[in-house]
């Protein structure tokens, strides 16, 4: 397995576009530390993000993983490019001629996905821990690791998303079209939500719209990945204060739901097996 992983990272290192995208991605992850520099002056009022509770433990695990997850598209491009280049450069066929089986080929790509997801998770963990230790109002060990499950959820989210990219790359074999297919998939899931909402609204069941949409779409691949880490902004004390003043109350469950973790892992398995099944039946 180490041999397969070494081969894949060699290909990434010697592909200029993949190397640049990977460096940009990890650079942006490190750039999470720059959030601490956000400071605005409005006359006599000064806004300093370090005083808002944004970097407090355990909230920082939630906030930073949510922000970092938005950057995953950079590595999606690397994953898809890594696959489609095998077709365009004919290295896949040459590897098979040299004795690499189709199963080993898919395993090598999946190992790369795991490695990239682990490295990303480690980066986010280290940056979040450092920022929290520097700026959090609470640094007791019993508090620091309360919401550490968001780090695990972040890893699972990347694993599922990159596995989707692997499947699309093998299925479509062209980088631009494979990325476009992921985008189309996202649109289809969004349209499904809209259709359900309109159907219930026209039938006079408006009160069931949210619960029905959540009950149906949480099993979709991209929606299940999104549900792993819900938006964290309404948990910030200053936002709660403003909402309370306006007579609003937030009742959202922000915890990582283990059913969503299970759903994403199932989809990950489907994408990996689907990639192998596609490759297995093709005459290369």
N, C-alpha and C positions, 0 to 999 in steps of 0.2 A: 504493500500500500504506500509506503514511503517513496518507493521508486516512481509510482504513478503520480503522486503529489509533486515530486520533484520535477517531473517532466512538464506538468501543467504550469507550475510557477516559472519554469524556464521559458515557456511560450509567452507568458504574460510579460516577463521582463524584457523580452526581445520583440515585443509588439508595442510600437511607440504610442499608439492611441490608447491601448489598454493601460500602459504604464502611466500615462498622463492622467487618465480618468481615476485610476486607483490612488495616485498621489494627491489629486484634488480632493477626493472623497475623504481620505484619512486626514488631510490638512484641515478640511472643514470640521471634522469631528474634533480635532484638537482645538479648532477655533471656537468651540463651545465655551472655552475659558474666557473669550473676549466678551461674553455676555456681561461679565462683571464690570466692564468698563462703561456700560450704558448709563449715562447721566445727562439730564437735561435741566436747564435753568429757565424758569418762566417768571421773570421778575423776581419777586421775593420768595417764590416757591421753587424748590429744588427736588427733582425726581432722581433718586438713586436706587437702581434695581437691587442693590445689595441690602437695602432696608425694607424691601417689600415682602420678604419671606420666601422669595423665589429660590434661594439657595439653602433654605432650611432643610435639615434632615427631618423626616424621611421624604418630604415632598420632592426634593431634587431628583430622586431616582425616576419619578413619574415624569417630571417636566423634561429632563434631558433625554430620556429614551424616546419621548414623543417627538421632540425636535430632531433628534438624530435619525429617527425612522424616515423623516421626510427626505433625507439625503440618499436613501437607498437606491434611487434611480441611477445614480452615477455607477454603482457597482452592477446594476442590472444591465447597463450598456456593456460593461466589461464581460459579464457572463454570456450575454447573447453574442457579442463579438467573438468571444473565445470559441463558441460553437460554430458560428457561420464561417469563420475563417478556416475551419477544418474542411469545409466543403469547397470554398472558393480557392483555397490553396492546395486542395487535393491531399492534404496531409492525413486525413482520416483513412482514405483508401490505402495510402502508403503504410500507415501504422498497422492496418489489418493484414497487409501483405507481409509485413515484418514480423507478424506473430501475435499482435495485440488483438484479443477477442473483443467482440462488440460489448460484452458484459463488462470487461475491464475498462473499456473506453468510457462507458457511462459511470462506472464506479470512480474513475479518475476525475471526472467532471464533478461528481457529487462530493468527493473528498475536498476538491477545491472550494466548492460552495460552503462546506462546513468550516474549512479553514478561514475563509474570508469573513464568515459570520462570527466566528469565534474571535478573530482579531478585532473586528468592529465592536463587539460586545466588551472586550477587554479595554479598548480605548475609551469607550463611554463610561465604563466602570471607574477607571483610573481618574479621568477628568472630573467626573461627578464627585468622587470621593475627595479629591483635592479641593475643589470649589466649596464643597460642604464643610470640610474641616477649616477652611479659611473664613467663610462668611456665615455659616449656620449659627443660629442662636442656641442650638441644642447639639452637643457633641458627645453625649453619653453613649457608650457602646450599645446599651439597651434600646436606644432610639435610632441610632445610625442605620441599622440593618433591618428596620421594621418592614419597609416596602421593597426589599431587595428583589422580590419576585418580578418587578418590572424589568430588571436586567435579564432574567430568564425569558420573559415574554418577548423582549427585544430580539434575543437570539432566535427564538422560534419564529418570529415574524420575518426576519431576514432569511431564515432557512426556507420557509414556505415561498417567499417572494422570488428568491433566486432560483428555486426549483421550478417555478412557473416559467422563468426566463429560459432555463435549460430546455424545458419541454417545447416552448415556442421556437427556440433556435433550431432544435432538431427537426421539428415539424415543418417549419417554413423555409429554413435554410438561407434566408436573406435578412441581414441585420435590420434594415429600415422597416421591412414588412413585419418582422417578428416583434419589434418594439411597438409598431402600430397595432398589432394584434392584441398586445397587452392593454393598450389604450382602448381599443374597441371593446374588449372584455369588461373594462371598467365602465364604459358607457352603457353596455347591456345591463349590467347590474344596477346602474342608476335608473335606467328606463324601467326596469322591473319594479323598482320602488315606486316610481311615478305611476305606473299602471295600476299597482295595488292601491295606492292612495286615491287615485281618481275613481276606481271601481267602487271602493267603500264609500267615498264621498257621494257619488251619484245614487248609491243604494241607501243613503241615510244612516250610515254606520260610522260617522266621523270619529266617535269616541274609540273605535277599535283600530284606527289607522296605524298609530304608532306601535301598538302591541303586535298587530298582524305583520307589519313590515319587519319588525325585529325578529319575530318568530320564524318567518320564512327566509329572509335574506341572511341571517346569521350563519347559515350553512353554505353560503356562497364563498368561493375561495378568497377573493379580495376583501369582501365584507368581513369575513371571519378574521382575516389578518388585521384589518382596521380595528376590530373590536378588542383585540388583545390589549391595546394601550389607548384608552379613551382620552379625549381632550382634558388637559389638566388645569386650564386657566381658571375655571370657576371654583377651583379649590383654594386659590390665593386669598389670603385674608382681606386684602384691599378690595378685591372683586366682590367678595361676600358682603363686605360692609356697604359698598355701593348698591348691591342688589337688595340688601335688607332695607336700605333707605328708600329704595324705589318700590318696596313692598313685594319683592320677588324672593322666592326660596328655591334653592337647588336641592333636588332629591335624587340625583344621579348616583348610581353605584359605580365607583371608580376602580374597584378592585379587579385584579386579573381573574377572569372566570376560567376555571379549568376545563369547562366544556369547550370554550373557544380554543384553548391550547390543543385539546384533543382533535377538534375539527381541522385545525391548521396542520397538525401532524398527519392526519389522514390524507389531506390534500397533497401534502409533500410526498407521501408514499405513492399516491396516484400519479403525480407528475413524474417522479423518478421511474416508476414501473412503465408509465406510458412512453417515456423517452426510450427506454430499452425496447419496448414492444415495437415502436416505430422503426427503430434502427435495425432490429432483428429481421423484420419482414422486407426491408428494402434491399434491392440488389445494387450494391455499390461497385 
